[in-house]
Amino acid sequence: MENHEHEHEHDDEIEVDDEAIQELIEDGLEQRSQIEIFLEMREQNVELLKLAAEVAGFTGPHPAVKPGDVKTALRTIWDVYSEFYSWIDPEEAGDDEDDEDDEL
């Protein structure tokens, strides 16, 4: 009989604010969408970097890049990547060029 008494103690109604719950659900879905977009963009950037490295000639069967040539290789890959990116998102690429001018 004691078990039945404990079961009834937990039957108290909990007050639920439907609007607050709906807002939390919407916030969660929005955050999930933003995360998915972020991850998808990063995946696209990685694929674009792979393509840039391939076009720049740094993939496939060739000897490893020598330590003194790494900076030049990375600059070449970055230049190809930047050109590809400007084709994909010309508005964004234009903003990056302004930033590079500021750095000089």
C-alpha positions in Angstrom: 0.0 0.0 0.0 2.9 2.4 0.6 3.8 2.3 -3.0 0.4 3.8 -4.0 0.9 6.7 -1.6 4.2 7.6 -3.2 2.6 7.5 -6.7 -0.1 10.0 -5.7 2.5 12.5 -4.4 3.8 13.0 -7.9 0.4 13.6 -9.5 0.6 17.4 -8.7 -0.2 19.5 -11.7 2.7 21.5 -13.1 1.8 25.0 -14.5 3.0 25.2 -18.1 3.5 28.4 -20.0 2.7 27.4 -23.6 4.1 30.7 -25.0 7.4 30.3 -23.2 7.7 26.7 -24.3 6.9 27.7 -27.9 9.5 30.5 -27.7 12.1 28.1 -26.4 11.3 25.6 -29.2 11.6 28.4 -31.8 14.9 29.6 -30.3 16.3 26.1 -30.4 15.2 25.6 -34.0 16.8 28.9 -35.0 20.0 28.0 -33.3 20.0 24.6 -34.9 19.5 26.2 -38.3 22.4 28.7 -37.7 24.6 25.8 -36.6 23.7 23.8 -39.7 24.4 26.8 -42.0 27.7 27.4 -40.2 28.8 23.8 -40.6 27.7 23.7 -44.2 29.7 26.8 -45.0 32.8 25.4 -43.3 32.4 22.2 -45.3 32.1 24.2 -48.5 35.3 26.1 -47.5 37.2 22.9 -46.9 36.1 21.6 -50.3 37.1 24.8 -51.9 40.5 24.7 -50.2 41.0 21.2 -51.5 40.2 22.3 -55.0 42.5 25.3 -54.7 45.4 23.0 -53.5 44.7 20.7 -56.5 44.6 23.6 -59.0 47.8 25.1 -57.5 49.5 21.7 -58.0 50.0 20.7 -54.4 48.0 17.4 -54.5 48.7 14.1 -56.1 52.0 12.3 -56.5 54.8 14.7 -55.9 57.4 15.2 -53.3 56.5 16.9 -50.0 56.8 20.7 -49.9 60.1 21.7 -48.4 59.9 23.6 -45.1 61.3 26.8 -46.8 58.6 26.6 -49.5 55.6 26.1 -47.3 54.8 29.9 -47.1 55.0 30.2 -50.8 52.8 27.1 -51.3 50.2 28.4 -48.9 50.2 31.8 -50.5 49.6 30.2 -53.9 46.8 28.1 -52.6 45.3 31.1 -50.8 45.4 33.1 -54.0 43.6 30.4 -55.9 41.1 29.9 -53.1 40.4 33.7 -53.0 39.8 33.8 -56.7 37.4 30.9 -56.5 35.7 32.4 -53.5 35.2 35.7 -55.3 33.3 33.8 -58.0 31.1 32.2 -55.4 30.4 35.2 -53.2 31.6 38.4 -55.0 30.2 40.7 -52.3 32.0 38.9 -49.5 35.3 38.7 -51.4 35.2 42.4 -52.0 35.1 43.0 -48.3 38.2 40.8 -47.8 40.1 42.8 -50.4 39.4 46.0 -48.5 40.7 44.4 -45.3 43.9 43.3 -47.1 44.5 46.9 -48.3 44.1 48.1 -44.7 46.7 45.6 -43.5 49.3 46.9 -45.9 
